[in-house]
Amino acid sequence: MAWDRSRVVIIPTGAIESHGNHLAVNTDIKIASMFAKIIAEKCHAILCSPFSLGPCETLIKFTGTITISENTYYRLLKDVIESITAHSFLNICFINGHGGNTSTLEKIVNLSQKHNPKLRILFLNWFDLPYAETLKKNDHTYQGEHGDRLETEMMLLARPKSVFMDEVIDDLPVWPDDTDELDDYSQIMKYSVDGSPSFSSITTAKVHVQKITHYLVEAINSYYES
């Protein structure tokens, strides 16, 4: 089979961590994988195997969380990128589902492209898009950042059998102004939930996934066609 080396390689990234009693510990990677699959089809991209582990030390007190250090995460990403570029693919896009991956993804993107100017790497946090930010601003039931309504609704589509609505607990903890100084979220989060997942609906979930997918596809097309 002849491969078109100009195609974008899509890599879903996430983490294994507690998301309250109502969601599976693999929520982050399952949602990222759902978006990655849809995007790969729409953009005629190559879908890579999911990269499931990430730094989750802030939630290690909650059962089910598996964390790796940022240094380990960086080195693993570096090896993945070098393996892909060894086959002459130079367009790589990470669809990220875990906030704790963000700083390392920024670092690996900047350093990789500095080392190889022909390499074009993009990473997108599906939960940080303008659509999600507007949704949380305009509807208080979408406020929160972890195990919240939007994340729960995306899991209702990505992995419905891993959502246990009868176990839902709503909680909106009061966070300090600088969370960078907080290395143990269990001091603030009682249930490993930050949001109101009880309002989740499959009907609104279908609307949101279409909107978010649109934003992701637009961002990818804009970046690689420029």
Residue pairs with C-beta under 8 A, 6 or more apart in sequence:
3 87
3 89
5 87
5 88
5 89
5 90
6 91
7 44
7 45
7 46
7 89
7 91
8 43
8 45
8 46
8 91
8 92
8 93
8 220
8 224
9 45
9 46
9 48
9 84
9 89
9 91
9 92
9 93
10 36
10 39
10 40
10 43
10 45
10 46
10 47
10 48
10 93
10 95
11 36
11 48
11 49
11 50
11 51
11 80
11 92
11 93
11 94
11 95
12 29
12 32
12 33
12 35
12 36
12 48
12 50
12 51
12 94
12 95
12 96
12 97
13 29
13 32
13 50
13 51
13 54
13 94
13 95
13 96
13 97
13 98
13 101
13 105
13 123
14 26
14 27
14 28
14 29
14 30
14 31
14 32
14 33
14 50
14 51
14 52
14 54
14 96
14 97
14 98
14 101
15 28
15 29
15 52
15 53
15 54
15 55
15 56
15 67
15 97
15 98
15 100
15 101
16 25
16 26
16 28
16 29
16 52
16 53
16 54
16 56
16 64
16 65
16 66
17 25
17 28
17 56
17 59
17 62
17 64
17 65
17 66
17 67
17 98
18 25
18 59
18 62
18 63
18 64
18 65
18 192
19 25
19 27
19 146
19 147
19 151
19 192
19 193
20 147
20 167
20 168
20 169
20 191
20 192
20 193
20 197
21 164
21 167
21 168
21 169
21 191
22 147
22 152
22 163
22 164
22 165
22 167
22 168
22 169
22 197
23 147
23 151
23 152
23 155
23 162
23 163
23 164
23 197
24 30
24 155
24 159
24 162
24 163
25 64
25 65
25 66
26 52
26 159
26 162
27 97
27 147
27 151
27 155
27 159
27 162
28 54
28 97
28 98
29 50
29 51
29 52
29 97
29 98
30 97
30 155
30 158
30 159
30 162
31 97
31 126
31 151
31 154
31 155
31 158
32 50
32 95
32 96
32 97
32 98
32 126
33 50
33 158
34 154
34 157
34 158
34 209
35 95
35 97
35 126
35 209
35 212
35 213
35 216
36 47
36 50
36 95
37 47
38 209
38 213
39 45
39 95
39 213
39 216
39 217
39 220
40 46
40 47
42 213
42 217
43 217
43 220
43 221
45 93
45 220
46 89
48 84
51 76
51 77
51 80
51 94
53 66
53 68
53 73
53 76
54 67
54 68
54 73
54 98
54 100
54 101
55 67
55 68
55 69
55 70
55 73
55 100
55 101
55 104
56 65
56 66
56 67
56 98
56 100
57 67
57 69
57 183
58 100
58 182
58 183
58 184
58 185
59 65
59 67
59 185
59 186
59 192
60 67
61 184
61 185
61 186
62 186
62 189
62 192
68 76
70 103
70 104
73 101
73 104
74 104
74 107
74 108
77 104
77 105
77 108
78 108
78 112
81 92
81 108
81 112
81 119
81 121
84 92
85 116
85 119
90 116
90 118
90 119
90 120
91 120
91 224
92 119
92 120
92 121
92 122
93 121
93 122
93 123
93 124
93 220
93 223
94 105
94 121
94 122
94 123
94 124
95 123
95 124
95 126
95 216
96 102
96 105
96 123
96 124
96 125
96 126
97 125
97 126
97 127
99 125
99 127
99 145
102 125
105 123
106 123
108 121
109 121
109 122
109 123
112 119
112 121
113 119
113 120
113 121
120 223
120 224
122 219
122 220
122 223
122 224
124 216
124 219
124 220
126 132
126 154
126 212
126 216
127 145
127 150
127 151
129 212
129 215
129 216
130 215
131 208
131 211
131 212
131 215
132 150
132 212
135 142
135 150
135 208
136 142
136 143
136 144
136 150
140 196
141 149
141 196
141 199
142 148
142 149
142 150
142 195
142 196
143 172
143 195
143 196
144 172
144 193
144 194
144 195
144 196
145 194
145 195
146 189
146 192
146 193
146 194
146 195
147 192
147 193
147 194
147 195
147 197
148 193
148 194
148 195
148 196
148 197
149 195
149 196
149 197
149 199
149 200
150 195
150 208
151 195
151 197
152 163
152 168
152 195
152 197
152 200
153 200
153 201
153 202
153 204
153 205
153 208
154 205
154 208
154 209
155 162
155 163
156 163
156 200
156 202
156 205
157 202
157 205
157 206
157 209
163 200
165 198
165 200
168 197
168 198
168 200
169 191
169 193
169 197
170 193
170 195
170 196
170 197
170 198
171 189
171 190
171 191
171 193
171 194
171 195
172 194
172 195
172 196
173 188
173 189
173 190
173 194
174 188
175 182
175 188
175 194
176 182
176 188
182 188
185 192
186 192
